[in-house]
């Protein structure tokens, strides 16, 4: 009978350890990727969709850089 309780105790401990490790990695990677992609897309937007800090327009006033050009 003691062996049964000992085995149940270790199995419960293994389950809890697995659960907490999985929960830690889920939270960690969610926070990491959310931060990474937020920073990446913010930098991409700032680099492509806003007017440049210096005048790089052609004679008609159109920007020569960026993918979100005004028409």
KARA-V841696 format. One record per residue. RES is the residue in three letters. PHI is phi in whole degrees, 0 to 359 (none if undefined). Layout:
# KARA-V841696
res->RES phi->PHI
res->RES phi->PHI
This chain:
# KARA-V841696
res->UNK phi->none
res->UNK phi->295
res->UNK phi->296
res->UNK phi->296
res->UNK phi->294
res->UNK phi->295
res->UNK phi->295
res->UNK phi->296
res->UNK phi->297
res->UNK phi->290
res->UNK phi->293
res->UNK phi->295
res->UNK phi->296
res->UNK phi->295
res->UNK phi->297
res->UNK phi->296
res->UNK phi->297
res->UNK phi->298
res->UNK phi->298
res->UNK phi->291
res->UNK phi->295
res->UNK phi->296
res->UNK phi->295
res->UNK phi->299
res->UNK phi->293
res->UNK phi->297
res->UNK phi->292
res->UNK phi->298
res->UNK phi->290
res->UNK phi->297
res->UNK phi->295
res->UNK phi->296
res->UNK phi->289
res->UNK phi->296
res->UNK phi->294
res->UNK phi->298
res->UNK phi->289
res->UNK phi->297
res->UNK phi->295
res->UNK phi->296
res->UNK phi->289
res->UNK phi->295
res->UNK phi->294
res->UNK phi->296
res->UNK phi->296
res->UNK phi->296
res->UNK phi->278
res->UNK phi->242
res->UNK phi->251
res->UNK phi->251
res->UNK phi->296
res->UNK phi->292
res->UNK phi->285
res->UNK phi->237
res->UNK phi->280
res->UNK phi->233
res->UNK phi->264
res->UNK phi->276
res->UNK phi->294
res->UNK phi->269
res->UNK phi->87
res->UNK phi->271
res->UNK phi->290
res->UNK phi->260
res->UNK phi->232
res->UNK phi->93
res->UNK phi->268
res->UNK phi->256
res->UNK phi->288
res->UNK phi->278
res->UNK phi->260
